[in-house]
Amino acid sequence: MASYKFNKQDSLSFLKDSKIAVIVAYFYKDIGDNLLSSALDTIDRYGVDSDNVNIFYVPGAFEIPLMAKKLAQQTTNGSNVYDGIITLGAVIQGETPHFDYVCNECSRGVADVSNNYEIPVAFGVLTTNNMEQTLNRSGGNKGNKGEEAAMAMIEMLYLIDKADTQIF
């Protein structure tokens, strides 16, 4: 029986030729910058060449799925231009249902892109009740979801590669 699980210590260079897109919603610029910094540190740690990383800034979280779809559609010589996409941003609960609509459409849209194009699209968009929770999850005492989103994409790239190359 074969078992596949990403090993963080033994897999530090398998991404050296990977092309990664990062989409950052800049509605909360400081939060986006914190998430981006952590995500870039993470993919650098796993051997991604910075020349193979493109960063796209969108106005807000609602615009992330369209940008992700546009990037996932790009091909060259029959292959996807990007091996993986990381989405980053924040939506903070306000006084109206706007929060629910933006969160639902952003998360659904990101999942749709990943499923439709078979490219790992990591969801690093914070959906929080207040600014304190947001700060705690973008480098505060709850860690940094930019790193977690980057790791989710990295692990999925590894597992997809294993799934594509299974031999029985």
NUFITOR-646830 format. One line per 5 residues: for each residue x, y, z of C-alpha. Coordinates in steps of 0.02 Angstrom, whole numbers, plus 50000, padded with zeros to 5 digits. Layout:
// residues N
X,Y,Z | ...
//
This chain:
// residues 168
50000,50000,50000 | 50069,50170,49951 | 50044,50322,50061 | 50078,50502,50010 | 50106,50645,50130
50211,50800,50108 | 50369,50798,50213 | 50423,50975,50254 | 50604,50927,50288 | 50634,50816,50136
50546,50926,50008 | 50642,51089,50014 | 50682,51103,49829 | 50548,51014,49728 | 50472,51182,49678
50629,51258,49601 | 50553,51268,49426 | 50375,51305,49481 | 50285,51462,49426 | 50176,51539,49560
50049,51681,49555 | 50001,51774,49712 | 49843,51879,49714 | 49831,52010,49851 | 49674,52109,49891
49736,52280,49943 | 49577,52348,50022 | 49669,52325,50188 | 49843,52363,50122 | 49942,52332,50283
49855,52165,50310 | 49886,52114,50130 | 50069,52163,50145 | 50090,52056,50303 | 50007,51906,50222
50109,51928,50063 | 50274,51940,50154 | 50242,51779,50247 | 50182,51687,50091 | 50336,51743,49992
50453,51690,50134 | 50370,51519,50134 | 50382,51486,49948 | 50561,51550,49948 | 50602,51426,50087
50542,51286,49973 | 50653,51337,49828 | 50539,51441,49716 | 50645,51562,49615 | 50581,51740,49644
50588,51767,49455 | 50453,51634,49441 | 50332,51726,49556 | 50210,51857,49494 | 50107,51963,49614
49940,52035,49561 | 49855,52167,49668 | 49665,52176,49658 | 49552,52306,49741 | 49465,52186,49861
49423,52007,49901 | 49273,52005,49784 | 49391,52030,49636 | 49507,51886,49682 | 49411,51745,49593
49408,51835,49425 | 49595,51866,49433 | 49626,51686,49486 | 49521,51623,49341 | 49613,51734,49217
49781,51670,49279 | 49726,51488,49283 | 49668,51501,49102 | 49839,51555,49039 | 49934,51420,48946
50092,51406,48846 | 50129,51256,48736 | 49975,51168,48804 | 50027,51182,48987 | 49968,51300,49122
50079,51452,49144 | 50057,51443,49332 | 50080,51287,49435 | 49993,51362,49586 | 49902,51517,49644
49896,51594,49818 | 49754,51713,49861 | 49773,51836,50005 | 49667,51971,50082 | 49544,52011,50220
49358,52038,50240 | 49305,52109,50407 | 49127,52097,50473 | 49034,52262,50469 | 48857,52314,50508
48778,52250,50347 | 48763,52083,50255 | 48896,52142,50132 | 49024,52037,50229 | 48926,51878,50196
48909,51910,50010 | 49092,51952,49986 | 49154,51804,50090 | 49039,51679,50006 | 49077,51735,49829
49263,51747,49859 | 49278,51574,49936 | 49162,51493,49809 | 49252,51577,49665 | 49424,51524,49724
49366,51344,49748 | 49285,51344,49576 | 49447,51400,49493 | 49547,51265,49581 | 49422,51130,49535
49390,51187,49356 | 49572,51212,49307 | 49651,51078,49418 | 49776,51202,49487 | 49803,51222,49674
49726,51389,49721 | 49756,51420,49905 | 49631,51522,50004 | 49723,51644,50116 | 49583,51770,50134
49545,51812,50314 | 49361,51821,50358 | 49354,51896,50531 | 49235,51983,50649 | 49348,52130,50690
49518,52209,50660 | 49594,52127,50814 | 49559,51953,50744 | 49628,52008,50576 | 49791,52073,50650
49810,51915,50754 | 49798,51808,50596 | 49914,51914,50490 | 50069,51900,50596 | 50000,51918,50772
49976,51788,50907 | 49876,51671,50792 | 50015,51659,50664 | 50007,51714,50484 | 49879,51642,50363
49991,51696,50218 | 50113,51560,50270 | 49971,51435,50293 | 49900,51472,50120 | 50072,51454,50041
50097,51288,50130 | 49927,51225,50073 | 49973,51264,49893 | 50144,51184,49911 | 50072,51025,49987
49941,51013,49851 | 50072,51035,49714 | 50169,50892,49793 | 50016,50779,49808 | 49954,50817,49632
50126,50773,49565 | 50120,50609,49660 | 49943,50573,49598 | 49997,50607,49418 | 50148,50490,49429
50079,50339,49522 | 50138,50171,49461 | 50056,50007,49512
//
